Amino acid sequence: MPIYEYKCDDCSTRFELRCNFSDEPESFCPECKGQARRVFSPVPVIFKGSGFYTTDSRKKNPESASPA
């Protein structure tokens, strides 16, 4: 089950909830019972290994790559 982060619009409390994909999103703050919204954060991407540079995908000898 994924963990979702929420932030209250009234008191700015941040909290996390573990929910199923099929559950309705939680919309109330546990502190003040105010309206809460889901917080979306960027996902970090880590590239490991070779093949992630622009020079890695180029051909070594462009003249022999395509016959004229």
C-alpha positions as CSV (number, residue, x, y, z in Angstrom):
1,M,0.0,0.0,0.0
2,P,1.4,3.4,-0.9
3,I,1.9,6.2,1.7
4,Y,0.4,9.6,0.8
5,E,1.3,13.0,2.3
6,Y,-1.4,15.5,3.1
7,K,-1.3,19.2,4.2
8,C,-4.1,20.9,6.1
9,D,-5.3,24.2,4.5
10,D,-6.3,25.7,7.9
11,C,-3.5,24.8,10.3
12,S,-0.7,23.7,7.8
13,T,-0.3,20.4,9.6
14,R,1.4,17.8,7.4
15,F,0.6,14.1,7.9
16,E,0.9,10.8,6.1
17,L,-1.7,8.1,5.5
18,R,-1.3,4.6,4.1
19,C,-4.2,3.9,1.8
20,N,-5.2,1.4,-0.9
21,F,-5.4,2.6,-4.5
22,S,-9.2,2.0,-4.4
23,D,-9.7,4.1,-1.2
24,E,-11.2,7.6,-1.4
25,P,-8.5,10.3,-0.7
26,E,-8.5,11.5,2.9
27,S,-9.8,15.1,3.1
28,F,-9.8,16.0,6.8
29,C,-6.9,17.0,9.1
30,P,-6.5,14.8,12.2
31,E,-5.6,17.9,14.3
32,C,-8.2,20.5,13.5
33,K,-10.6,18.5,11.2
34,G,-10.1,21.2,8.5
35,Q,-9.8,20.5,4.8
36,A,-6.6,18.7,3.8
37,R,-5.0,18.3,0.3
38,R,-2.6,15.6,-1.0
39,V,0.9,16.9,-1.4
40,F,2.8,15.8,-4.6
41,S,6.6,15.7,-4.5
42,P,9.0,15.1,-7.3
43,V,10.5,11.6,-7.5
44,P,14.3,11.4,-7.6
45,V,15.8,9.6,-10.6
46,I,19.3,8.1,-10.3
47,F,21.0,7.0,-13.5
48,K,23.6,4.3,-12.8
49,G,25.9,2.7,-15.3
50,S,26.9,3.6,-18.8
51,G,24.7,4.7,-21.7
52,F,23.2,7.9,-20.2
53,Y,25.3,10.4,-22.0
54,T,24.7,11.9,-25.5
55,T,28.1,10.8,-26.7
56,D,27.3,7.2,-25.8
57,S,24.6,6.9,-28.4
58,R,26.5,8.3,-31.3
59,K,28.3,6.2,-33.8
60,K,32.1,6.2,-33.7
61,N,32.6,6.6,-37.5
62,P,29.6,8.4,-39.1
63,E,31.0,7.9,-42.7
64,S,30.8,4.1,-42.6
65,A,27.4,4.1,-40.9
66,S,25.3,4.9,-44.0
67,P,26.3,3.9,-47.5
68,A,26.1,6.6,-50.2
